């Protein structure tokens, strides 16, 4: 028997129109690409009036990132299995050869102690009225980030059904919730679903076994932090760029002839990257979609839960600490 919570999660995803779901994928792709461009140094912070600027393309780190991007692209064109991983490793090795990165003094080290941050919680203080805006913002951000990322990577993995819904959505939502709570308890930054997972999906990682293997490798990686810390961003950024390019192709599925569908979808795509915040873009889509439908006389197309998301996202914009 399904619980209310599980059923509600499924109905919440069902209430999201398909055009918005397609925008989640395209927006995530643009965001991933943008992150990769920034990490690679191809795009840099500009000046007032021109916030973005082309990076220093004549420097070795940026040139190395461009080379890594070309290498991964060529390997993918040739349908070489493991093209992304091969490109990352080859670019990283070239980074050591060219001096972009230096070998660490040691390969292995003990992970730092959790004692100073473990269970350092003030639950009573967090439940005060002064923290209402903070809690609302964090809840909405985590909910929107999780929803958008799950829909985006699931669609990329081919897990969505013919109606554009993800069966058993409550399971990944529950896993993300438990990971978020665990992270708070041990004092680390928020853990959960990440858009960079699309890179692994593109390499064929689509099962629970993939997750277990990655988790074990991450645990092992705690002891090899000195080695991993010197891998240059020029080696990993190209993978994000090329995967983001591929995810952006879902934009062609958006109905561009219906303004009530197109405008909210494009707002999601653009605001995700331009604000460097997934939640901002997703909330904008959930606010605009019902409004446009009502104005056009198509309010009946908005499901009750979508109106609930409209209220939640409206409150998010009202109380967000700008």
Number of C-alpha atoms within 10 A of each C-alpha: 3 7 7 8 11 15 13 15 18 18 17 17 22 19 18 20 20 19 20 26 25 26 30 33 29 30 33 28 32 25 29 27 25 21 20 25 23 19 22 27 23 21 19 16 13 12 9 7 6 8 9 13 12 13 17 14 15 8 11 15 23 22 17 24 30 21 18 27 25 15 20 24 19 14 16 16 10 10 10 12 12 14 20 27 17 16 25 25 15 15 27 24 17 17 23 15 12 13 12 20 19 14 14 13 8 10 12 15 13 10 12 9 8 11 10 10 13 14 13 12 13 8 8 7 10 13 11 10 10 10 12 13 16 16 15 17 22 15 14 20 20 20 16 21 23 22 22 26 23 23 23 25 28 18 21 18 17 11 15 16 10 7 9 18 22 19 13 12 21 17 13 15 20 14 12 20 18 13 16 18 14 16 16 17 14 16 17 13 9 14 15 20 22 12 22 19 14 26 20 19 18 18 14 13 16 18 10 9 10 13 13 11 11 14 12 10 11 13 12 11 16 15 16 17 18 18 17 14 12 16 21 23 24 30 27 23 26 30 26 27 24 21 24 27 16 17 25 22 13 20 20 11 13 19 16 15 8 9 14 20 22 17 18 25 32 23 20 27 29 17 21 25 21 14 12 14 14 26 26 24 28 28 28 22 26 26 20 19 25 24 17 17 17 14 10 11 9 13 14 10 13 17 16 13 16 22 17 13 20 21 14 19 25 17 16 22 15 12 14 14 9 5
